[in-house]
């Protein structure tokens, strides 16, 4: 989150190394805090997110001041600007309230993510479960069987996809491991539930 005017620019913050491969970004992204990392993790594993990048546009405020959010997120429903906010300092919250009003007046889709809004959500809890399976080895037979069936039918409920992993101790974990590898995707809007649709991952080229 950077506040810009004709004479003031934001300082670059050091980047945190992401513990996962971010394939939906055109290049490296700033991850200033653990909360930024968590947000990018949700973006990576949420099929609704097509691409995420550093915000390349600003929201006009007053007296030639502009507010540049942290990220630009493209989903199937459109584009939005997002700020990841750690501070609960009253002036910060007051500033963000001004930004929200200005964005609404300018027709810009904008939202703020805090620790409470992000980490209490089902998508984050699901993304964390997926990430926890990143080191699980999926037997070759299970891997081929799951991918082949998904190629044939297009989509399966998670419980049925997990049932194809007959050589794995935990079929659900095997499916989630393939999600980590970027081979398939699972809907996480409602969390990791038996009926969550699983399909082959769409290959996109973020711009």
N, C-alpha and C positions, 0 to 999 in steps of 0.2 A: 504494500500500500504506500504510494508515494504522492505527496502533495506538491504540485508544480505551479510556479508562476513564471513571469518573464525573467526573474533573477535567481530563483531558487530551484535546485534540482535535487532529487533523492540520491542518497549514497548507495552504492552497490553493497549488498550484504554477502558474506561468504556462503557458498552453497554447501548443503549437506549431501552426502552421498546417499542416493536412494538404494534401499535394500531389495529392489526389484527392478526389472527392465521396463522402462517407460516407453512403450511403442506408439502411444497416441500423441506424442509431441514431435514437432519438427526438429527439435534440438534440445540441448540441456536447459532445464528450468531451475529457477531459484527455489530452494527449499530451505527457508531461513530457520525454521523451527520444526520440531517433531510433528506439530499440528499440520504444517504445510506438507510434510511427508505423508501423513495420513490422508489428507485431501487428495493428493496425487495418486495414492494407492486406490482409493475409491474410484477415481476417474479411470484408472487403468483396467480395473476389473468390472466396471459397470458397462454392459453392452449398450446402454442408452447414450453413453458418451462417445462421440465420434473422434473428437480431437480436443486437446488442451494445449494452451500456449501462454506465454507472457502476454498480458494485455497490451494491445497495440493502439488503443484509443483511450481518451480521457473523458471525464464528465465535467462539464463547465459548471463552476460554482458562482463566485462573485468577484468583482474587482480584478478580473483577468486571471483569477486562480482556477486551476483545474486539478481534479483528483484522478490519479491513475491507479486503478485497482491492481490486484496481484495477477489475476489470470483471466484469460478468455476461454470459455468452454463452449464447444459446439456439440449439440445433441441432435437427436432425430427431430426434436421440436423447435430447434432454433439456436441462436447464439445468446450468451449471457456473459456479464462481467462479474467476477467474484473477488471479494476481499477475505483473507484469512486473518482473523483478529484475535490476538492473545490478550491484549490489555482490557481491563474493565475500568480504567481510569475515566472518570466522568467527562473530561474534555474530549477524550477520544470517542466516547459514545455519542456525545453531542455532535461532533464533527460528522460521524457516520450517519446520524439522523439527517443532517443537511444533505449529505451525498445521496441518501435514499430518496429524499424529496426531489432533489434536482434530477436524478435519473428518471424518476417517474414522470416528471414534467417534460423531459426530453424524449420520452418513449424508449428508454434504454432498459433492457432487462438486467437487473443488478441484484445481487444478494450478498449477505455477510454470513460467513461460517465461523462459529466459535467452537471451543472445545465441547460445550454442552450440546450445541445443535448437531455437530458432526459426529461425535463419538457415541451419542445416544441413539443414532439412527440405525435402522436395519441394514442399509447398504454398507455402512462402515463395519458393523459386526460380521456381515457376510464376507466382506473383502479381507478382514483379518483372518477368518477361518480359511479362506482360499490361500492366503499368503503363508499360513502355518503349514500348508501341505507342499510347499515348494521343493523340499528335499526328498519327498517320497518317491521311490522308484516304482514305476508301473510296469508289470511284466509285459513282455512283447505281445503275448497272445491277447491280453486284456486291451492293450493299446490299439492293436489292429482291429479287434472286434468292435470296440466302441466307435472308433473313427469310421469303420466301414458301415455300420448300422446307421450312424448319423448321416453319412453320405447318401444312404439309400432312402431314409424316411424324412430327413430334414431336421426334425426336432423330436425330443423325447423328454418326458418328465424326469427329474433328477433320480427318483427312486428306480425307474426302469433303466436308465443309463448305468446306475450303480450296479444293478443286477447283472449287467453284462461283464462285469469285472470278476469273473469266477475264480481267477487265480490269486486275487488280492485278498488280504485279510479284511480290509475295510474298503468296500466298493465306492462309497461316497468320497473318501479321501483320494482314491485313485482318479475319480472324475475331476476333483478339484486340482489335483496335481497336473492333469492335462490342461486345465484352465491356466495354471501358472506358466505352462510352456507356450501358451498362446495358440494352441491347436483348436480349442473349443471355447465356448463361452456359456455362462449360466446367468439367468436373470437374478439380480440381487436386490431388486427394489423391495421385496417382501422378506428378505433374509434367505438363508439356506433352508428351504422347506421341500418336502417330498415332491410337490407338484411344480417346482421351479423348472421352467423350460431350459433344456440343454441343446445346443446346436453347434455346428462347426463355426469357428470364428470368421467374421467377415474381414477380409484384408483391405485395409485402408491406407492411404498415403497422406498423412497430415501435411498441411501447407503452412 
